[in-house]
Amino acid sequence: MTDSQWTIGIVILVLVSFILVGLKQKARESMEYGFGGRYTGRIGGGAAIASNWMSAASLMGLAGLIYLNGYQALAYVAGWTGGYVLLLVLLASQIRRFGKFTAPDFVGERYGSPAARFLTAVICIAISVIYCVAQFKGIGMIFSFLFGIDYRHGVIYGGLAVISYLVLSGALGVPRNQQLLYFVIITSFIVPLMWLAHRLGYFWLLPQFGYGEAVSDLSRQFQVDFAAPFGTGSVYEWCALCFTLMVGTAGLPHVLSRFYTVPNLRDARWSVVWGLFFIALVYWSAPAYAVFGKLIEARMGHVLPPAAARTMADIVVLKTAVLAGVPGWLAGVLAAGALSAAFFTVAGLLMNGAASVSFDLYYRVFHPQASELSRMKVAKGATLALGGLVLLLALNPPGLIAEITAVAFALAGNTIFPLLLLGIWWGRANDDGAVAGMLVGVVCTFAQPLFGSLSPQVAALFPLTSSALCGAPLVILVMIAVSLATPPPPDEMQRFLASEVHGHLD
């Protein structure tokens, strides 16, 4: 077999194994479709969180941005990992103790407002769609790389494979698959990296540390200073992006839903701790791929102009492996890990979007008497509709994988996070404040494309990918002001927060 045949064969083998497991564990109830699942232990829950988090943005986009921007792109690493610390400290136990399945359900119950529930559900669907566009781009690029087809056909074939899996297997297969998925991801990402470090002559047993010498070689031999701080952006841009990714992480709907598959609060917290550790293993590795890719190009004399470098940045991980002469079977392992990460991130996102449609909109708002069978049909129909919409948007993606993903984080950080934060920690927050805050948060998120041409200052303060540094505090202030100017929430809710959510230690 040729190297390309080995690569394609291993990728197909891995994906088929996931599909077979998913079919075996086909979901039968809507409670299992979107936000349920079986408890898998603290470490297993952490692995599920990590695999749910390990998307195309993590395995492909992050390395691509570091390849382009060096130190400036480390804001993604700091923001995404720091967001889990924020989630652990501020929200994990309290959300689990409140006992609602989804962000819209939490908002609807906490604020007692159908309008707030409706807006939250729509925002959650929008977050899922934006996030999925980035993943579909990654899938399309991998399919194009593997099969030698153009990007548009790669997106279509990959998207159809993801949607088919979801409709057939539902969500019950995902929690168990996610532990297998994390093993595939961590193995496929780190083993080729060890091979690369050994091939290039660096410390290969822990390439996450060994690539530091490669950074020095780039600077000394080729005058490429990867470690120069703020070389491609300002301090404000770095801090704004880091903060946005942190609060966005704490507000992402498909991350929050993981806390409801654990039986108690201690396990919810420990699942986050283990998840953070498993995530860090991958994030420590992404910069090494970027550095090795830049070094191989410099040694070969193939330094690309900026426009060409940006075009191929999202596949720098695969390109680095090919340029280094990685064996075909090992390149297949690497491609299988990246494709699996994108594949199952889309699965989680589309299922959470479908859950928002079937449970939070169809059942809670429009048809409270709906049976589980009808809700299941709506969920599957919503999966198809959302998948089709994402597929159309992904045919002409607006940016790099990680950049598109950051917009979803900005929307979550400007809308969902303030509602959760004040809903948990300030009993006076009410429904009017929640609705006003969400509307302001949406405007803040899209202020740059809406008003940037009219006011350069707005574009500078509210960048599309990092608007939450100014947006989230503004939303919180609006929520506080409107809540104080309008009637307080019911006494029963304030007593519930005091006694059940904050009234005892776990």
N, C-alpha and C positions, 0 to 999 in steps of 0.2 A: 504493500500500500504506500502511496505517496504521502508526504507530510500533510497536504491539504485534505486528503481522504481520512487520515487519522484524526485531524482536527474536527471535521464535520461528524465523523462517526462517534467520537466521544461526546460531543455536544448533543447529538440526537439521543444517545443512550441515556444521558443524565436527564434530559427533559422527558423522555418516555417513562423513565422510572418514577418521576414526580407525578405524571399524569395517571399512571396505573395506581399509585397509592391514593391519589385523589378520587379516582373512580371507585375504589374499594370502600372509601369512607364517605360516600355521597351523602350530602346533607338532605334531611327529610323534613325538618321543621324550620320555620322562619326564625325561631329563636337562635338557631345555629347558623343562620345565614347572615353574616355581616359583623356580629359583635360577640358571638358566643364562643363555644369551644370547651374542650376538656382541660382540667387542671393538670399541669405537667411538672409541678415542683418548682422550687425557687430557681435552681440552675436552668432547668428546662424553660421556665418562664423567661429568664434572662436571655437564653439563646433565642427564644421566639421573638422577644423584643428586638434583639440585635439583628436577626435575619429579616424581620419586618422593616427595619431601619436601613439595612444594607441594600441600597438601591443602585441604579445606574449612576446617580449623582455621586455616591460614595466610591464605587469601584472604578468608574470611568471619568466622570466629570471633575471630581476633586483633583485627581492627578493631572488632568488637562489644564485646570486653572493654575495649579502650582507650576506646571511646565511653562505657562505663558507669563505668569506674574510673580513667581517666586514667593518671597515672604508675604506679600500682600494677600495672597490666597490662603494663608494660614488662618485668616479670620474665619474661614469655613470650618476648619478643624476645631478651633477654640469655641466657636458659636454652637456647633452641633453637639459637641461633648458637654460643654457647659450648660446647655439647655436641659440635659438630663439631671444635672446637679440641682438646677433650679426647680425642676419638676419634683425631684425627690424631697427637697426641703419644704416647698410651699404647697404642693397640691396632691401628691400621690396618695397619702393616707386619707386625707380629707375627702377626696373625690370618691375613693373606695368606700368610705364610711357613709357618705351621702346616699349611695346605693342606686344611682341611675345609670342606665346602660350606655347612653350616648350623650355627646355634648348638647344637642338640641333638647333631649329629654331632661338633662340637668337644668338647662336654662329655663325650660318651660315650667318645671316643678319649682325651682328656686325662686324665680321671679313671678310665677303665677300669671304668665302672659302668653296666650296663643300667638300673638304677633311676634313676641321675642323668640318663641320656639320656631315659628315659620322662618324668620330672618336667619336664625342660626342654622337651620337645616339648609337653606339656600346657600349660605356662605360655606358650609361644610361640603356641599356638592361642588361649589366653585373651586375650593381648595383641592379636592380630589381630582377634578378635571385638569387644573393647571399642573399639578404634580404628575399626573399620568402623561401629559404631553411630553414632559422631560423623559419619562421612562420609555415611552414609545419611540422617541428619538434614539435613545440608546439601543433599543431592540432593533430598530431599522438599520442603524450603523453596523451592529454586529452581524445581522443577516446579510447585509451588503458585503461585509468583509469576508464572511464565511463562504458565500455562494457566488461571489463575483457578479452580483446584480446591482442595479442602481438603488439609490436610497429609497425612493418612493415605493418600489416593489418590496424592498426589505421591510418597510413599515407596514405595508398591507399584509404580507404573509405572517410577520411576527404578531401583529395585532389580532389577526384572526385566530392564531394559535392560543393567545391569552384568553380571548373572549370565549372560545370553545371550552377551554378548561374550566372557566368559572361557571358557565351555564351547566355543564355536566356534573361537576363535583361539588359545587357550593363551598361553604366555609368550613365544614367539619374536617375536611382533609388538611386544611391549612395549618392549624395549631401543631399537629403532629409533624406535618411536612416541614414546618419552620425549623425544628431542631435538626432534622436531616439537612435542610437547606443551609443552616449556619455552618455545619461541618463541611459541606461542599464549598461554601464561599471561602472559609478561612483556609482550607487546604488548597483550593485553586488559586488563591491570591498570594499566599506566602511561599508555597513550594517553588513556583516559577521565579519569585523574587530571590529566593536563596540561590537558585541556579544562576540567575543574572549576576548577583553579587560575586559568586565564585568565578564565573566566566570573566568578569571585569577585573578580578584581582583584589576584591575587598572582603572584609570580614563577613562570611556568609551564614554563620550559625545564627546570628542576630542581625540580619541586614537592616533592620530599623535603626540600628546604631552604626553599622558599618558604612552606610552611605554618607556619613559626615565627612569622611576623607574624600569622597567623590565631589562634594561641594567645594572643598579646598582645591582639588585638582582643577575644577572648572574655573575657579577664580584665578589660580596661579598660571595655568597653561593657556586658557582661552579667554581670560578677562570677562567671564560671565559670573557676576556676583549674585548668586541666588539668595544669600543671607542678608543682603542690604535691606534694612527696614524702610518701608514706605517709598520704595523706588518707583513704583508704578501707580501710586495713589497717596492720598493725604491721610493724616492721622484720623481726621473725622470720618473719612470713608471707611477706614478699617474698623473703627469703633462702632460706627453705625451698622455695618454689616454684621459684625460679631454679636451686637446686642439684638438685632433683628432675628438672627438665627436662633439665639438663645430663647427669647420669648416665643418665637414661632414654634420651636420644638415643644415647649410646654403647652402649647395650644392646639397641636395637631390632633384631629379627631381620631385617626387610626392608631395613634400612640396611646391616647387616653383609654380607648376601648379595651386595651390589654389588661387593665387593672380589674376587670370584672370576671376574668377567668381564674382568679385566685380566691381561695376560701377565706382568707383573713388578711388583716392589715399588715402584719409583719411580713408575710409573703409578698404583698404588693410592694413594700419598700425594698425587700431583698431582691426581688426580681429586677427592679430598676438598677440596683447596685451591680448585680451580675451582668445585666444588659449593658451598662456603661463600660464595664471591663471588656466584654466581648466586642463592643463597638470600637474601643480604643485599639484593640489588636489590629483591626483593619486600617484605622486612621493613621496609625504610626507607620503603616507600610506604603500608603499612597504617595507621600512625598518622595520616597525612595525610587519609585517608578519614574516620577517626573525628572528627578536628578539624573538617573541612569539614562533615560531617553535623551535628555539634552547633552549628556556626555558622549553618548554613542554618535549622535549627529555631529558634534564638534570634531570627534576623532576621525569620522569619515569625510569631513568637509562638506556635509549636507545641511548646513545651517539655512533654515527657511526664512523667507521674508515674513514680516508680521501677519499679513493677510493669509498667506498659505499656512502659517503655523496655527492661526486661529481656526482655520477650516478643519485641520486634522487633530486639534487638541483633544477632542472627546474620545479619540481612539488611540491616544498616545501609549496607553498600557499595552494594547495589542501590537502596535507598531514597534514599540521598544523590544518586545519579545521576538518579533520577526527579524528585526535588524540585528539582534544579538545572536541569531541562529538557534533559537530554542527548538528542540525537536518537535515534530508535528503533534505527537501525542500530548506533550506538555502544553503546547499552544492551545490544543483542544480543551485541556483541563482549565486553563485560564479563561478561554472564551465561554466555556460552560458555566463557570462561576459568575462571570459578569452577566451573562444572559439570564441565569437563574435568579440573580438578585433583582434585575429589572422585571422579570416575569412575575415574581411573587410580590414585589412591591405593588405592581399594577393590580394583582389579585386583591391585596388588602385594601387598596384605595377604592377600587371599583365596588367592592363589597360594602365598604363603609358608605360610599355614595348611594348605593342601592338601598342600604339600610335606612339612610336619611329619607329617601323617597318613600319606601314602603312602610316604615314604622313611624317616622316623625312627621311626615306629611300625609300620606294616604290614611294611615290608621289613627294617628293622634289628632289630626286636624280635620280631614275631610270625611272619613268613614270609620267612626269608632266601633261599629258593629262588625267590621270585616273579620272574616275567618282567617285561620292560619294559612289555609290553602290559597285563598285569594291574595293574602299578603305575600306569600311565596311567589305567586305568579307575577305580581307587581315588581317584586325584587328582581326577578330574572329578566323581566322586560326592561327594567331600569338599567340593569347591567348592560344589556345589548344597546340601549339608547345612548348611555354614557360612553360605552366603548366606541360606538360609531362616531360620536362627536369628537372624542379624543383623537381617533384615527384621522379624521378630516383635519383637525388642527395640527397634528404632527406631520402632515405632509409638507407643511411649510413652517418649520419651527422658528420662533422669533429670536433665539439665542442659543448659547451653549447649554448643555444639560444642567449644570449646577446653577447657572444664572436663571433658567426657567424655574427650577426648583425653589430658588430663593424668593421668587415672587409669591409662591404658595405660602412660604414661611412668613413673609411680610404680612399677607392677608390674615393668617392665623394669629400672628403676634399683635396686630392692630385691632382685632375683633374678638376672637375666642378667649385669648389670654386675659384681657382686662375683665371680661365677664366672669371667668372662673375665679380670678384673684379676688375681686371685690365680692363676688357671690359667696365665697368661702370665708373671707376674713373681715367683711364689714356688713353687719346685719342690716344696716340702714339702706343699702342699695336696693332700688326698687325697679319695677318694670319699665317705667318711663325713662329712667336713667340707662337701663340696658338697651332699649331701642335706640335712644339718641346716641349712645356710645358706639353701637354697631354701625350706624349710618355714618358717623364721623370717621370711624375706622376704615370703612370702605373708601371714603373720599381721600383719606390720608394715603392709603395704599396706592391708589391710582392718580395721585396728585401730579406726578411728573408728566405722564402722557396727557392728562386733562388740562393742566394749567402751566406746564413747564415752558411752553412757548410764549405765554403771556408774562410770566414772571420767572426770570432765571434764579431768583432767590428760593422760590418754591422748589424748583428742580434740584437745587443744591441741598436743601434741607430734607427733602422727601424723595431720595432716589428710589426708583422702582423696586430694586432688589433689597433695599436697606432703609425702608421708611419708618420702621418702628422706633428708632431712637427718639425721634420727635413725635411720632404718631401715637405710640402706646401711652406715654405720659399724658398727652393731650386728651386721648379718649378717657383715661381714668379721671382727669379733672372734669371733663364734661359729664361723666356719669355721676360724680360726686355732686356737682352743682345742680344738675337736674333732679337727682334724688332728694337733695335737701329742699328743693323748691316745690316738690310735689309730695303727696301723702306717703307715709312710710309703708313698708310691706306688712302683711298680717302679723299679729303678735305670735301666732302659732309657728310661723316660719322662723322668727327670731329666737323663740324658745327652743325649737328643734336644732338650730345651729349651735346654740349655747350648750344644750344638754347632750345631743347625740354626736355632733361633728367635733366639738371642742371640749366636751364635758369630761373626758377621761383620757388617760394615757394608755397606749398599747405597747 
